[in-house]
Amino acid sequence: MKNRNINKVAVVAGTMAIGFGVKHLINSVWRKRTGKEEAVNPADSNIKLTEALGWTLSISVLTGVLNTLYSRGVHKLNEGS
């Protein structure tokens, strides 16, 4: 039971860190590539649809992949102990 609680805490903390890190990384890359500020509100009509979709997809996909890999890694580590 104790390992299960540790897993939950580790996954929640890691997920929050991943979300923060991904947003920071994507913001930096976005500014360097486009020379513009990131699309804070992709639904804003002043932002091109292609930019809004690119922003949303890059954040979503990268966060999802990293969260999956992290969660699987935490569970795999705890299976071995």
URFEN-V392121 format. One record per backbone hydrogen bond with DSSP energy under -0.5 kcal/mol. CO is the residue of the C=O (numbers start at 1). NH is the residue of the N-H. E is the energy in kcal/mol with one decimal. If there is no record, write none. Layout:
CO/NH/E  CO/NH/E
This chain:
1/5/-1.8  2/6/-2.2  3/7/-2.6  4/8/-2.0  5/9/-2.3  6/10/-2.8  7/11/-2.7  8/12/-2.5  9/13/-2.7  10/14/-2.5  11/15/-2.5  12/16/-2.1  13/17/-2.2  14/18/-2.8  15/19/-2.4  16/20/-2.2  17/21/-2.8  18/22/-3.1  19/23/-2.1  20/24/-2.2  21/25/-2.6  22/26/-3.1  23/27/-2.3  24/28/-2.1  25/29/-2.6  26/30/-2.9  27/31/-2.3  28/32/-2.1  29/33/-2.7  30/34/-2.8  30/35/-0.5  31/35/-1.7  38/40/-1.6  41/44/-2.3  44/47/-1.5  48/52/-2.4  49/53/-2.7  50/54/-2.4  51/55/-2.6  52/56/-2.4  53/57/-2.9  54/58/-2.2  55/59/-2.1  56/60/-2.5  57/61/-2.8  58/62/-1.8  59/63/-2.2  60/64/-2.4  61/65/-2.6  62/66/-2.4  63/67/-2.5  64/68/-2.1  65/69/-2.4  66/70/-2.6  67/71/-2.8  68/72/-2.4  69/73/-2.1  70/74/-2.5  71/75/-2.3  72/76/-2.4  73/77/-2.4  74/78/-1.9  75/79/-1.5  76/80/-1.4  77/81/-0.7
